[in-house]
Amino acid sequence: SERQPTFTGLAVKTIVVHTVTYFVCGLLAFFILDYESNFAERNVRILMRQTDEPIVMAGPLFQPIRGLLFAVAFYPLRTVLFGRKNGWLAMWLVLVIVGILSTFGPSPGSVEGMIYTVFPIGLQLFGMSEVLSQALALSVILCHWVNHPGKRWLNWVLGVAFFVVLL
């Protein structure tokens, strides 16, 4: 069996991939879903900060923390997620089912959110394409990078992208 990643190696790669995919998927969604206009609507502005607020613009700077949290969750599952043909699919399903659809609180877009909040279903599903695609990109890229540690070009591309996002 292939050598499994160390916690430190997995944490660094997860932080980098999560931060980059979060930024890219968020930027695409910002323009494609017209977040600036949609977040300004009356029903949305009670839930979401406006896109020009400093903390929103600084959002990518906080993503290394979330990447570390993901790594903490992925590490005990490493034999299932890494070194296997469809490990990325297992990771994506865990992220979607546990992290998006089945949250413990009533987050918009989750089953609990659809039951216990008064937000219209359409509004709850509005940003799902961004969330699902980012979870997919994180899963595919992270599993590929962990499974192919000798691809130096990938280290460089993702490393540079990470630092550009933080700048």
Sine and cosine of phi, psi and omega as CSV:
sin_phi,cos_phi,sin_psi,cos_psi,sin_omega,cos_omega
0.00,0.00,0.51,-0.86,-0.03,-1.00
-0.94,0.35,0.45,-0.89,0.02,-1.00
-0.91,0.41,0.72,-0.70,-0.01,-1.00
-1.00,0.09,0.45,-0.89,-0.02,-1.00
-0.94,0.35,0.51,-0.86,0.15,-0.99
-0.96,0.26,0.27,-0.96,0.03,-1.00
-0.89,0.46,-0.69,0.72,-0.03,-1.00
-0.88,0.47,-0.72,0.70,0.02,-1.00
-0.88,0.47,-0.68,0.73,0.02,-1.00
-0.92,0.40,-0.64,0.76,-0.01,-1.00
-0.89,0.46,-0.72,0.69,0.00,-1.00
-0.87,0.48,-0.74,0.67,-0.02,-1.00
-0.91,0.41,-0.63,0.78,0.01,-1.00
-0.92,0.39,-0.67,0.74,0.04,-1.00
-0.86,0.51,-0.73,0.69,-0.03,-1.00
-0.90,0.43,-0.78,0.62,-0.07,-1.00
-0.92,0.40,-0.68,0.74,0.02,-1.00
-0.88,0.48,-0.73,0.69,-0.05,-1.00
-0.88,0.47,-0.69,0.73,-0.01,-1.00
-0.93,0.37,-0.73,0.69,-0.03,-1.00
-0.93,0.37,-0.58,0.82,0.06,-1.00
-0.86,0.50,-0.74,0.68,-0.03,-1.00
-0.91,0.41,-0.75,0.66,-0.05,-1.00
-0.90,0.44,-0.75,0.66,0.00,-1.00
-0.91,0.42,-0.60,0.80,0.04,-1.00
-0.92,0.40,-0.65,0.76,0.02,-1.00
-0.91,0.42,-0.70,0.71,0.05,-1.00
-0.87,0.49,-0.72,0.70,0.00,-1.00
-0.90,0.43,-0.60,0.80,0.01,-1.00
-0.82,0.58,-0.70,0.71,-0.03,-1.00
-0.99,0.10,-0.72,0.69,-0.07,-1.00
-0.92,0.39,-0.68,0.73,-0.02,-1.00
-1.00,-0.04,0.06,1.00,0.02,-1.00
0.76,0.66,0.85,0.53,-0.03,-1.00
-0.85,0.53,-0.60,0.80,-0.04,-1.00
-0.83,0.55,-0.73,0.68,0.01,-1.00
-0.96,0.27,-0.70,0.71,-0.07,-1.00
-0.92,0.39,-0.60,0.80,0.01,-1.00
-0.95,0.31,-0.32,0.95,0.02,-1.00
-0.99,0.12,-0.21,0.98,0.00,-1.00
-0.92,0.40,0.52,-0.86,-0.10,-1.00
-0.80,0.60,-0.73,0.69,-0.05,-1.00
-0.94,0.35,-0.42,0.91,-0.06,-1.00
-1.00,-0.06,-0.58,0.81,-0.09,-1.00
-0.92,0.39,-0.27,0.96,0.07,-1.00
-0.97,0.24,-0.26,0.97,-0.01,-1.00
-0.93,-0.36,-0.63,0.78,-0.14,-0.99
-0.93,-0.36,0.66,-0.75,0.13,-0.99
-0.92,0.40,0.38,-0.92,0.03,-1.00
-0.98,0.22,0.51,-0.86,-0.14,-0.99
-0.92,0.40,-0.29,0.96,0.00,-1.00
-1.00,-0.09,0.08,1.00,0.03,-1.00
-0.96,0.28,0.64,-0.76,-0.06,-1.00
-0.82,0.58,-0.64,0.77,-0.03,-1.00
-0.93,0.38,-0.53,0.85,0.06,-1.00
-0.94,0.35,-0.69,0.72,0.01,-1.00
-0.91,0.41,-0.46,0.89,0.02,-1.00
-1.00,0.05,0.01,1.00,-0.05,-1.00
-0.72,0.69,-0.72,0.69,0.00,-1.00
-0.86,0.51,-0.45,0.89,-0.01,-1.00
-0.92,0.39,-0.39,0.92,0.00,-1.00
-1.00,0.01,-0.18,0.98,-0.10,-0.99
-0.92,0.38,-0.48,0.88,0.10,-0.99
-0.84,0.54,-0.52,0.86,0.05,-1.00
-0.91,0.42,-0.73,0.69,0.03,-1.00
-0.91,0.42,-0.61,0.79,0.05,-1.00
-0.87,0.49,-0.65,0.76,0.05,-1.00
-0.90,0.44,-0.67,0.75,0.04,-1.00
-0.89,0.46,-0.66,0.75,0.07,-1.00
-0.87,0.49,-0.68,0.73,0.00,-1.00
-0.88,0.48,-0.64,0.77,0.04,-1.00
-0.87,0.49,-0.62,0.78,0.02,-1.00
-0.97,0.26,-0.61,0.79,-0.05,-1.00
-0.96,0.27,-0.52,0.85,-0.12,-0.99
-0.84,0.54,-0.73,0.68,0.03,-1.00
-0.92,0.40,-0.30,0.95,-0.01,-1.00
-0.99,-0.17,0.15,0.99,-0.16,-0.99
-0.84,0.55,-0.57,0.82,-0.02,-1.00
-0.95,0.32,-0.37,0.93,0.04,-1.00
-1.00,0.03,-0.55,0.83,-0.12,-0.99
-1.00,0.01,-0.56,0.83,-0.15,-0.99
-0.90,-0.43,0.56,-0.83,-0.01,-1.00
0.98,0.18,0.21,0.98,0.02,-1.00
-0.83,-0.56,0.47,-0.88,-0.06,-1.00
-0.85,0.53,-0.72,0.70,-0.07,-1.00
-0.93,-0.38,0.52,0.86,0.03,-1.00
-0.86,0.51,-0.59,0.81,0.02,-1.00
-0.87,0.50,-0.59,0.80,-0.01,-1.00
-0.93,0.36,-0.66,0.75,0.05,-1.00
-0.88,0.48,-0.69,0.72,0.01,-1.00
-0.89,0.46,-0.73,0.69,-0.03,-1.00
-0.88,0.47,-0.68,0.74,0.01,-1.00
-0.89,0.45,-0.66,0.75,0.05,-1.00
-0.88,0.47,-0.72,0.69,0.01,-1.00
-0.88,0.48,-0.71,0.70,-0.04,-1.00
-0.93,0.36,-0.75,0.66,-0.10,-0.99
-0.96,0.29,-0.73,0.68,-0.05,-1.00
-1.00,0.08,-0.67,0.74,-0.12,-0.99
-1.00,0.03,-0.34,0.94,-0.07,-1.00
-0.89,-0.45,-0.82,0.57,-0.10,-1.00
-0.99,0.12,-0.53,0.85,-0.13,-0.99
-0.89,-0.46,0.69,0.72,0.03,-1.00
-0.90,0.43,0.41,-0.91,0.00,-1.00
-0.97,0.26,-0.42,0.91,0.03,-1.00
-0.96,-0.28,0.17,-0.98,-0.06,-1.00
-0.99,0.17,0.90,0.44,0.03,-1.00
-0.96,0.27,0.64,-0.77,0.03,-1.00
-0.83,0.55,0.72,-0.70,0.00,-1.00
1.00,-0.05,-0.25,0.97,0.04,-1.00
-1.00,0.04,0.24,-0.97,0.06,-1.00
-0.86,0.52,-0.71,0.70,0.01,-1.00
-0.88,0.47,-0.62,0.78,0.02,-1.00
-0.90,0.43,-0.62,0.78,-0.01,-1.00
-0.94,0.33,-0.47,0.88,0.00,-1.00
-0.99,0.11,-0.74,0.67,-0.23,-0.97
-0.98,-0.21,-0.14,0.99,0.05,-1.00
-0.97,-0.26,0.29,-0.96,-0.01,-1.00
-1.00,-0.09,0.05,1.00,0.02,-1.00
-0.93,0.36,0.71,-0.70,0.03,-1.00
-0.85,0.52,0.55,-0.83,-0.03,-1.00
-0.83,0.56,-0.68,0.73,0.01,-1.00
-0.85,0.52,-0.65,0.76,0.03,-1.00
-0.92,0.39,-0.62,0.79,0.01,-1.00
-0.92,0.38,-0.57,0.82,-0.04,-1.00
-1.00,0.05,-0.13,0.99,-0.09,-1.00
-0.77,0.64,-0.75,0.66,-0.08,-1.00
-0.99,-0.11,0.16,0.99,-0.06,-1.00
-0.88,0.48,-0.53,0.85,0.01,-1.00
-0.88,0.47,-0.62,0.78,0.04,-1.00
-0.92,0.40,-0.73,0.68,-0.07,-1.00
-0.92,0.40,-0.71,0.70,-0.01,-1.00
-0.92,0.39,-0.64,0.77,-0.01,-1.00
-0.94,0.33,-0.57,0.82,0.04,-1.00
-0.93,0.37,-0.64,0.76,0.06,-1.00
-0.89,0.46,-0.63,0.78,0.03,-1.00
-0.92,0.38,-0.72,0.69,0.01,-1.00
-0.88,0.47,-0.69,0.72,0.04,-1.00
-0.85,0.53,-0.73,0.68,-0.05,-1.00
-0.90,0.44,-0.76,0.66,-0.05,-1.00
-0.91,0.42,-0.76,0.65,-0.08,-1.00
-0.93,0.36,-0.70,0.71,-0.02,-1.00
-0.89,0.45,-0.72,0.69,0.00,-1.00
-0.89,0.46,-0.65,0.76,0.02,-1.00
-0.89,0.45,-0.71,0.71,-0.03,-1.00
-0.91,0.42,-0.70,0.72,0.01,-1.00
-0.92,0.40,-0.62,0.78,-0.04,-1.00
-0.97,0.24,-0.31,0.95,-0.02,-1.00
-0.78,-0.63,0.91,0.41,-0.09,-1.00
-0.92,0.40,-0.27,0.96,-0.04,-1.00
-0.99,0.12,-0.06,1.00,-0.01,-1.00
-0.99,0.16,1.00,-0.02,-0.07,-1.00
-0.89,0.46,-0.56,0.83,-0.01,-1.00
-0.88,0.48,-0.57,0.82,0.01,-1.00
-0.93,0.38,-0.64,0.77,0.08,-1.00
-0.84,0.54,-0.71,0.70,-0.04,-1.00
-0.93,0.37,-0.74,0.67,-0.05,-1.00
-0.87,0.49,-0.76,0.65,-0.04,-1.00
-0.94,0.34,-0.61,0.79,0.04,-1.00
-0.88,0.47,-0.73,0.68,0.02,-1.00
-0.90,0.43,-0.70,0.72,0.01,-1.00
-0.86,0.51,-0.65,0.76,0.02,-1.00
-0.86,0.51,-0.75,0.66,-0.02,-1.00
-0.93,0.36,-0.55,0.84,0.06,-1.00
-0.91,0.41,-0.68,0.73,0.02,-1.00
-0.87,0.49,-0.69,0.72,-0.02,-1.00
-0.93,0.37,-0.47,0.88,0.06,-1.00
-0.95,0.31,0.00,0.00,0.00,0.00
